[in-house]
Amino acid sequence: MPTALITGATSGIGAAFARRLAADGFDLVLVARDETRLTETAGRLGLRYGTSVQTLVADLATEEGLTRVEERLRERVDLLVNNAGFGHPESFPGVPVEDEVRMLKVHCEAVLRLTLAVLPGMRKRDRGAVINVASVAAFFTRGTYSASKAWVVNFSESAAAELGNPRIRIMALCPGFVRTEFHQRASMDMSAMPSFMWLDADKVAAAAMRDLALGRRVSVPGLLYKTVVAAGRFVPRGLVGKVSARIGR
């Protein structure tokens, strides 16, 4: 059976990927910081789908955690989903520098290192895929979160181009607002956000797998967000920055 490793796998988009891939017949390696939630998630998935589910407790903001996941990726993994991430409750420059550096480590360094760890095996087998979860925010200017996600998009497209192998796919997934624990954990009040702007995590995972199969290097789920991203390309960058900051506040 093919094996998928998913970071940030106990909630939100990561959990949606776990459900989708288990249903598709993948064996799973679930990575997260919370051992109790990992064990509970693995038990539910194994019972429902009859698939093999391994758990790996790791904090990707630490060297120890990154090294542990890198070592597992050097074994056989057919699909890597770099999903782990978080947001800050305050805006730049009001966030402590150590928290900003931690975000860069999880959003950028982890994505880079885990992708590099899994690629040798994929190249040897001449097949495999990496999905790097970014955000629609990557196309706009909204603090260090959007900057880190812009790096993820650029890295994914660049890595795919450099590999030049259609049997090894690297794709950036750029969802808009998704109903998950993300905003709650970041202490963000989202009560004013209109309901039509929210996406369902399971539908996001389904759209990602469809776009991956089509060979796309960037996936933007939902017609609304496809339109927003397309329109944003024709708006002056200065205006985009002002609008992004106002919406963010």
Secondary structure, 3 states (H helix, E strand, C coil): CCEEEEECCCCHHHHHHHHHHHHCCCEEEEEECCHHHHHHHHHHHHHHHCCCEEEEECCCCCHHHHHHHHHHHCCCCCEEEECCCCCCCCCCCCCCHHHHHHHHHHHHHHHHHHHHHHHHHHHHHCCEEEEEECCHHHHCCCHHHHHHHHHHHHHHHHHHHHHCCCCEEEEEECCCEECCCHHHHCCCCCCCCCHHHEECHHHHHHHHHHHHHCCCCEECCCHHHHHHHHHHCCCCHHHHHHHHHHHHC
